Amino acid sequence: MDLTGKLLIAMPGMGDARFEHSVVAICAHSPEGTMGLIVNKPLPKPGFGDLLGQLGIPVTVSDRPETTAILFGGPVETGRGFVLHSPEWRGRGTPMQVSPALAMTATRDILEDMAAGCGPDRALLALGYAGWGPGQLEAEILENGWLIAEGDAELALDPDFATKWTRALGTMGIDPRTLSATAGRA
């Protein structure tokens, strides 16, 4: 089972506060492990404009730095940035194709283009990522830690972070009030 491009939705009782009510866009999944970005946990600081300033990237458009949120992408390499974005943008490198409607880029050129107003149409910037070793995610899924939803680029890139977890469950026809924090086996 390849989970690349899918969304993981944290179940109640996850047991790890960093992932409570998380929605994770899976960017890569293979027998060697899994990498994803949490797409619904904005960080209070730094702002996008502040981050660009720290990196010495000049801002030449006025609206992008104010409207681009920086998210907690996960607990691994929290000083490293990743941009999940619509696939029409092509930088100097090759973005990682996550799905037909999503790509991920981790190079400086996307930030430069975003600061100049010629970046992707839709994008989220995440610091850090969620990573699992071989078989680890599959074990967490079997232990009732996660639900797997079809990839939904509109939902993943939507800036309404506060309701994203509930809406992700809704794409599966699930009311969060009906979920249990304990797993069972029949």
C-alpha contacts under 8 A as a table, 3 or more apart, distances in Angstrom:
res1	aa1	res2	aa2	distance
2	D	29	H	6.12
2	D	30	S	6.93
3	L	6	K	5.40
3	L	26	I	6.58
3	L	28	A	7.53
3	L	29	H	5.74
4	T	26	I	5.22
4	T	27	C	5.49
4	T	28	A	5.02
4	T	29	H	5.26
4	T	98	V	6.40
4	T	99	S	7.44
5	G	25	A	6.58
5	G	26	I	5.33
5	G	27	C	5.94
5	G	28	A	7.61
5	G	98	V	5.21
5	G	99	S	5.08
5	G	102	L	7.76
5	G	150	E	7.68
5	G	151	G	5.26
6	K	25	A	6.18
6	K	26	I	5.58
6	K	148	I	6.74
6	K	149	A	5.93
6	K	150	E	5.03
6	K	151	G	4.11
6	K	152	D	7.64
7	L	23	V	6.54
7	L	24	V	5.46
7	L	25	A	4.74
7	L	26	I	6.07
7	L	148	I	5.87
7	L	149	A	5.04
7	L	150	E	6.10
7	L	151	G	5.32
7	L	152	D	7.42
8	L	22	S	7.89
8	L	23	V	5.62
8	L	24	V	4.94
8	L	25	A	6.54
8	L	26	I	7.23
8	L	146	W	6.04
8	L	147	L	5.69
8	L	148	I	4.86
8	L	149	A	6.24
9	I	21	H	7.28
9	I	22	S	6.02
9	I	23	V	4.76
9	I	24	V	6.56
9	I	146	W	5.45
9	I	147	L	5.06
9	I	148	I	6.39
9	I	149	A	7.28
9	I	165	W	6.95
9	I	168	A	7.09
9	I	169	L	7.23
10	A	14	M	6.41
10	A	19	F	6.70
10	A	20	E	6.31
10	A	21	H	5.41
10	A	22	S	5.28
10	A	23	V	6.49
10	A	145	G	6.11
10	A	146	W	4.72
10	A	147	L	6.52
11	M	14	M	5.62
11	M	20	E	7.74
11	M	21	H	7.10
11	M	144	N	6.87
11	M	145	G	5.33
11	M	146	W	5.30
11	M	147	L	6.75
11	M	179	L	7.57
11	M	181	A	6.86
12	P	20	E	7.26
12	P	21	H	7.27
12	P	145	G	7.79
12	P	179	L	7.01
12	P	180	S	6.58
12	P	181	A	4.79
13	G	20	E	7.89
13	G	145	G	7.47
13	G	180	S	7.88
13	G	181	A	4.43
13	G	182	T	7.09
14	M	17	A	7.52
14	M	19	F	7.10
14	M	20	E	6.19
14	M	145	G	5.23
14	M	146	W	7.80
14	M	181	A	7.51
15	G	20	E	7.74
16	D	19	F	5.65
16	D	20	E	6.49
17	A	20	E	5.03
18	R	74	G	7.64
18	R	75	P	7.50
19	F	22	S	5.13
21	H	165	W	6.01
22	S	38	I	6.31
22	S	39	V	7.54
22	S	40	N	6.41
22	S	41	K	7.38
22	S	165	W	6.41
23	V	38	I	5.63
23	V	39	V	5.83
23	V	40	N	6.10
23	V	164	K	7.33
23	V	165	W	5.90
23	V	168	A	7.41
24	V	36	G	5.97
24	V	37	L	5.28
24	V	38	I	4.24
24	V	39	V	5.81
24	V	40	N	7.99
25	A	36	G	5.34
25	A	37	L	5.31
25	A	38	I	6.38
25	A	39	V	6.68
25	A	151	G	7.53
25	A	156	A	6.82
26	I	29	H	7.14
26	I	34	T	7.37
26	I	35	M	6.10
26	I	36	G	4.14
26	I	37	L	6.62
26	I	98	V	7.65
27	C	34	T	7.80
27	C	35	M	5.74
27	C	36	G	4.98
27	C	37	L	7.26
27	C	98	V	5.18
27	C	104	M	7.37
28	A	34	T	5.59
28	A	35	M	5.19
28	A	36	G	6.79
28	A	98	V	7.10
29	H	32	E	7.76
29	H	33	G	5.94
29	H	34	T	4.37
29	H	35	M	6.52
30	S	33	G	5.45
30	S	34	T	6.40
30	S	134	P	7.98
31	P	134	P	5.73
31	P	135	G	7.24
32	E	133	G	6.62
32	E	134	P	4.97
33	G	131	G	7.40
33	G	132	W	5.47
33	G	133	G	4.47
33	G	134	P	4.39
33	G	135	G	6.90
33	G	136	Q	7.65
34	T	131	G	5.61
34	T	132	W	5.07
34	T	133	G	6.63
34	T	134	P	7.56
34	T	137	L	7.30
35	M	129	Y	6.90
35	M	130	A	5.75
35	M	131	G	4.63
35	M	132	W	6.64
36	G	73	G	7.77
36	G	74	G	7.95
36	G	129	Y	5.97
36	G	130	A	5.12
36	G	131	G	6.49
37	L	73	G	4.63
37	L	74	G	6.31
37	L	126	A	7.05
37	L	128	G	7.75
37	L	129	Y	5.14
37	L	130	A	5.84
38	I	41	K	6.68
38	I	71	L	7.46
38	I	72	F	6.58
38	I	73	G	4.51
38	I	74	G	6.01
38	I	126	A	7.75
38	I	129	Y	7.17
38	I	130	A	7.09
39	V	71	L	6.86
39	V	72	F	7.90
39	V	73	G	6.76
39	V	124	L	7.66
39	V	126	A	7.85
39	V	156	A	6.08
39	V	157	L	7.40
39	V	161	F	7.61
40	N	71	L	7.16
40	N	161	F	4.64
40	N	162	A	7.13
40	N	164	K	6.30
40	N	165	W	7.40
41	K	71	L	5.37
41	K	72	F	5.53
41	K	73	G	7.57
41	K	161	F	6.66
42	P	69	A	6.33
42	P	70	I	5.68
42	P	71	L	4.04
42	P	72	F	5.98
42	P	161	F	7.34
43	L	46	P	7.22
43	L	69	A	7.65
43	L	70	I	5.80
43	L	71	L	5.19
43	L	72	F	5.87
44	P	47	G	7.50
45	K	70	I	7.79
46	P	50	D	5.91
46	P	51	L	6.13
46	P	70	I	7.34
47	G	50	D	5.11
47	G	51	L	6.21
47	G	65	P	7.39
47	G	66	E	7.53
47	G	68	T	7.94
47	G	69	A	6.90
47	G	70	I	6.67
48	F	51	L	5.06
48	F	52	L	6.19
48	F	65	P	4.99
48	F	66	E	6.87
48	F	68	T	6.01
48	F	69	A	6.48
48	F	70	I	6.43
49	G	52	L	5.11
49	G	53	G	6.21
49	G	59	V	7.53
49	G	65	P	4.51
49	G	66	E	6.84
50	D	53	G	5.03
50	D	54	Q	6.23
51	L	54	Q	5.04
51	L	55	L	6.30
52	L	55	L	5.10
52	L	56	G	6.14
52	L	57	I	5.05
52	L	58	P	7.02
52	L	59	V	7.44
52	L	111	L	7.56
52	L	115	A	7.68
53	G	56	G	4.96
53	G	57	I	5.85
53	G	58	P	6.96
54	Q	57	I	7.72
57	I	111	L	7.84
57	I	112	E	6.25
57	I	115	A	7.35
58	P	112	E	7.74
58	P	115	A	6.81
58	P	116	A	7.94
59	V	62	S	7.39
59	V	65	P	7.71
59	V	115	A	4.73
59	V	116	A	6.13
60	T	115	A	6.02
60	T	116	A	4.94
60	T	117	G	7.23
61	V	64	R	6.46
61	V	65	P	7.99
61	V	115	A	6.32
61	V	116	A	5.73
61	V	117	G	5.72
62	S	65	P	6.88
62	S	66	E	7.66
63	D	66	E	5.58
63	D	67	T	6.30
64	R	67	T	5.27
64	R	68	T	5.90
64	R	114	M	7.00
64	R	115	A	6.69
64	R	117	G	7.10
65	P	68	T	5.66
65	P	115	A	7.10
66	E	69	A	7.89
68	T	123	A	7.73
68	T	124	L	6.87
68	T	125	L	7.43
69	A	124	L	6.68
69	A	125	L	6.68
69	A	159	P	7.88
70	I	124	L	6.94
70	I	125	L	5.06
70	I	126	A	5.51
70	I	127	L	7.04
71	L	124	L	7.41
71	L	125	L	6.12
71	L	126	A	4.46
71	L	127	L	6.17
72	F	75	P	7.82
72	F	78	T	7.82
72	F	126	A	5.66
72	F	127	L	5.44
72	F	128	G	6.44
72	F	129	Y	7.74
73	G	78	T	7.72
73	G	126	A	4.65
73	G	127	L	5.21
73	G	128	G	4.76
73	G	129	Y	4.50
73	G	130	A	6.56
74	G	78	T	7.05
74	G	127	L	7.30
74	G	128	G	4.93
74	G	129	Y	3.90
74	G	130	A	4.29
74	G	131	G	7.74
75	P	78	T	6.02
75	P	128	G	5.89
75	P	129	Y	6.02
75	P	130	A	6.02
76	V	128	G	5.27
76	V	129	Y	5.19
76	V	130	A	5.97
76	V	131	G	6.64
77	E	80	R	5.58
77	E	127	L	7.73
77	E	128	G	4.84
77	E	129	Y	6.70
78	T	81	G	7.69
78	T	127	L	5.18
78	T	128	G	3.67
78	T	129	Y	7.03
79	G	127	L	6.05
79	G	128	G	6.23
80	R	127	L	5.53
80	R	128	G	5.51
81	G	106	A	6.17
81	G	125	L	6.78
81	G	126	A	5.62
81	G	127	L	4.56
81	G	128	G	6.26
82	F	104	M	6.83
82	F	105	T	5.94
82	F	106	A	4.62
82	F	107	T	7.83
82	F	125	L	5.76
82	F	126	A	5.19
82	F	127	L	6.39
82	F	128	G	7.37
82	F	129	Y	7.97
83	V	104	M	5.51
83	V	105	T	5.22
83	V	106	A	6.16
83	V	110	I	7.78
83	V	123	A	6.45
83	V	124	L	5.58
83	V	125	L	4.47
83	V	126	A	6.21
84	L	102	L	6.92
84	L	103	A	5.86
84	L	104	M	4.47
84	L	105	T	6.65
84	L	123	A	5.61
84	L	124	L	5.28
84	L	125	L	6.49
84	L	126	A	7.78
84	L	157	L	7.65
85	H	102	L	5.75
85	H	103	A	5.35
85	H	104	M	6.04
85	H	105	T	7.85
85	H	120	P	6.31
85	H	121	D	7.71
85	H	122	R	5.58
85	H	123	A	4.13
85	H	124	L	6.36
85	H	157	L	7.22
86	S	89	W	6.97
86	S	101	A	6.09
86	S	102	L	5.10
86	S	103	A	6.08
86	S	120	P	6.01
86	S	121	D	6.34
86	S	122	R	5.44
86	S	123	A	6.51
86	S	153	A	7.88
87	P	90	R	7.78
87	P	97	Q	7.54
87	P	100	P	7.44
87	P	101	A	5.96
87	P	102	L	5.43
87	P	103	A	5.23
87	P	120	P	7.45
88	E	120	P	6.58
88	E	121	D	7.71
89	W	119	G	6.37
89	W	120	P	4.87
89	W	121	D	7.71
90	R	93	G	7.48
90	R	94	T	6.84
90	R	95	P	6.98
91	G	94	T	6.62
91	G	95	P	7.42
91	G	109	D	6.35
91	G	110	I	6.44
92	R	109	D	6.92
93	G	107	T	7.78
94	T	105	T	7.81
95	P	103	A	6.01
95	P	104	M	5.59
95	P	105	T	4.92
96	M	103	A	5.44
96	M	104	M	5.06
96	M	105	T	6.25
97	Q	100	P	7.19
97	Q	102	L	6.44
97	Q	103	A	4.47
97	Q	104	M	6.55
98	V	101	A	7.75
98	V	102	L	5.32
98	V	103	A	4.99
98	V	104	M	6.72
99	S	102	L	5.03
99	S	103	A	6.77
99	S	151	G	7.76
101	A	153	A	5.87
102	L	153	A	6.08
105	T	110	I	7.13
106	A	110	I	7.89
107	T	110	I	6.29
107	T	111	L	7.71
108	R	111	L	5.37
108	R	112	E	6.41
109	D	112	E	4.97
109	D	113	D	6.15
110	I	113	D	5.07
110	I	114	M	6.06
110	I	119	G	6.21
111	L	114	M	4.98
111	L	115	A	6.08
111	L	119	G	7.56
112	E	115	A	5.15
112	E	116	A	6.28
112	E	119	G	7.93
113	D	116	A	4.98
113	D	117	G	6.12
113	D	118	C	5.00
113	D	119	G	4.57
114	M	117	G	5.07
114	M	118	C	5.70
114	M	119	G	4.18
114	M	120	P	7.16
115	A	118	C	7.69
115	A	119	G	7.68
116	A	119	G	7.44
120	P	123	A	6.31
122	R	157	L	6.71
123	A	157	L	6.31
124	L	157	L	6.34
126	A	129	Y	7.46
132	W	135	G	7.77
132	W	136	Q	5.59
132	W	137	L	5.84
133	G	136	Q	5.37
133	G	137	L	7.46
134	P	137	L	7.73
135	G	138	E	5.26
135	G	139	A	6.21
136	Q	139	A	5.18
136	Q	140	E	6.36
137	L	140	E	4.98
137	L	141	I	6.17
138	E	141	I	5.08
138	E	142	L	6.30
139	A	142	L	5.08
139	A	143	E	6.21
140	E	143	E	4.97
140	E	144	N	6.50
140	E	145	G	5.19
140	E	146	W	6.76
141	I	144	N	5.27
141	I	145	G	5.25
141	I	146	W	4.98
141	I	147	L	6.88
142	L	145	G	7.35
143	E	183	A	6.71
144	N	147	L	7.57
144	N	182	T	7.37
144	N	183	A	5.54
149	A	168	A	7.57
149	A	171	T	7.60
149	A	172	M	6.72
152	D	155	L	5.38
152	D	156	A	6.07
153	A	156	A	4.90
153	A	157	L	5.96
154	E	157	L	5.48
154	E	158	D	5.89
155	L	158	D	5.11
155	L	164	K	7.11
155	L	167	R	7.97
155	L	168	A	7.31
158	D	161	F	7.23
158	D	164	K	7.97
160	D	163	T	6.23
160	D	164	K	6.44
161	F	164	K	5.19
161	F	165	W	7.97
162	A	165	W	7.61
163	T	166	T	5.50
163	T	167	R	6.10
164	K	167	R	5.00
164	K	168	A	5.89
165	W	168	A	5.10
165	W	169	L	6.37
166	T	169	L	5.21
166	T	170	G	6.21
166	T	175	D	7.69
166	T	176	P	6.57
167	R	170	G	4.76
167	R	171	T	6.42
168	A	171	T	5.30
168	A	172	M	7.17
169	L	172	M	5.38
169	L	173	G	6.58
169	L	174	I	5.19
169	L	175	D	6.77
169	L	176	P	6.88
170	G	173	G	4.75
170	G	174	I	5.17
170	G	175	D	6.46
171	T	174	I	7.45
174	I	178	T	7.45
175	D	178	T	5.65
175	D	179	L	7.39
176	P	179	L	5.47
180	S	183	A	7.45
